[in-house]
Amino acid sequence: MSITVKNISKLFGSFKALDDVSVEAPGGQLVALLGPSGSGKTTLLRIIAGLEYADAGQVLFDGEDATERHARQRNVGFVFQHYALFRHMTIFENVAFSLRVRKTPRDEVQHRVMELLKLVQLENTAQRYPSQLSGGQRQRIALARALASRPRVLLLDEPFGALDAKVRKELRRWLRKLHEEIHVTSLFVTHDQEEALEVADRIVIMNKGRIEQVGTPDEVYHSPANSFVLSFLGHVNVFHGRLEGGVATLAGGQQVALSNQPGGDGQITALARPHEIDIATDDSHGGAAAKVTWVHRAGALVKVEVELEDGGALLVIELSPERYANTPVVAGQRIFATPRAARVYGAEYQI
Amino acid sequence: MSGSAENFTRQDPRRDPWWLKWSLIGFVVAFMSVFIIIPVGNIFVQAFANGWQRYLSTFFASGESTQIQEVQFNLNAIGMSLFLMAVVVPLNTIFGVAVAWLVTRFKFRGKAALLTLIDMPFAVSPVVAGMLFVILFGAQGYIAQALAWAHEQTWAQAGSGQYAVWYLNWLNGQIIFNWPGVVLATAFVTLPFVARELIPVLESQGSQEEQAAITLGASGWQMFFRITLINMKWGLLYGMVLCNARVLGEFGAVNVVSGNVRGQNTTIPLRIHQLWEDFSLTSAFALSTILVVVALITLVAKVILERVSDGTVGSRVRH
């Protein structure tokens, strides 16, 4: 079951929550709606669920127009950030709710609920109440409840947002696995780029009510369409320079290889990820002079923060332990930073 | 535990001195005794002052014709109060649920004004409320005048004002000085109880569970009865208990609209007042025991509801 969103717009007062948004989630895929808060991703999800109505545009399920259909008739499974389990019902009754309102026969309810509790690995909680479960368990029950009536699509609104870091990582791996088992078209909202990159088949990156890029995790990470996507998917360092005949020269005089091909010559800002920057203790290879302000060594990569002497901009640099062993800088030391690679986009990027 | 440590005494800074604690206890006990315990206890003492038989003769006829009439009036009053309970509590429960739902689930202009207006019956004296209804619905009231005027206009050509007179005669005693007036006045005075209790309950619960129910395929009614109503049941019961207590106790507004005809449209408090004026003290106190027992039941119900709801309803929420 594919989900298609066509030219959706939504205003809240004078605030444009969604501005002519079109998205396609192909059948069976797990798609992430990724963006900062206020980007409209949750509103889009709620419009697809029918919990909110769009001012303009269409929602299609498998090409069939569902725009005017009431939420209860859309047969979508919706998982809320704060679980929204029915607190006065047992876990069994929670999961059974969508079957009960559809007047499903008793033994079928019993069978289906136990099947789902098994799927989320919480069979022994059937007679308990939501308040007796941990956050991670509650969210799994919320998922089982959403799946009970065999929805055509599954929508998850920041499903792991209310959980602590460790449970969150466990659960997203579990969701990935679950999705491989049941293959229901799923759309989940998140502001955590790591979560989206790790779990989703496709990522829709949103900003200010518009879509910035759609692609596989690989595509959006390695070929970001614009500086917003680049900076949203990880830290970026900014260098100033000039572009002439496709060759980028930074303010310090060194040339830098560009990962994309911008058109036109003139002043540029070149953007480099933390791991794309080399450091040296002498300027034999050129590079921008800077002072080390902080070194974090706890982690798989050594993180070095430096302040450029020219302009005082802060750079974040990530080095493998081996590279750090070659140039073991300490705070206060003078170093020279050179981007190995960088990207240049048009003038839209502002810091 | 050496001896020197025990000799070293010091005052716990978190603790107030003993004399303050005991003088406060003494003051509160004395105050409660004078204003609550002794008067309430005295109601029972007075009611049974002339023995069980006399107490029961307030409610059961025993042959003497004047006594039969008195008992009939007393029973009428009890019946009227029970009738009010049966009509006004459900009426204000439905209204309270509707208002609480409206206020917590929808955004609209004038919400603050509505919330203030709901509290109006608490702010205005019940006697004034009663008078408002007399002026509105009474035989000389606005509505009667408007209707009479309309009739005169319609029948002016026929040269007859008698229809208006007839109409006024008909209207007189239909609402005011009759049971509908008593219902209206009581409903007005007890209007805020359920709504006031439910608004914070619904607000704190939010609408997420309701939205979940809808996405799971529930209809509006299914959502309301299976989720919303059950989630607010303690708050609802709490409001109904308070509303009920006030329905039974209301005096001022009912006194104005009932017309004060003996044995007619008289509630328990009105009847107690009549008996008091007749110097029928034992009967007055005997009837009062009913209200006191209801009050005690109300208090117990309040405490139970505050407990079972885990503090989500009642006075403990606001602390």
Interface residues (C-beta under 8 A of the other chain):
Chain A: A49 G50 L51 A71 R72 Q73 R74 N75 V76 G77 F78 F80 H82 A84 L85 F86 R87 H88 F97 S98 V101 R102 R145 A146 A148 S149
Chain B: Q208 E209 Q211 A212 A213 I214 T215 L216 G217 A218 S219 Q222 R226 I227 I230 N231
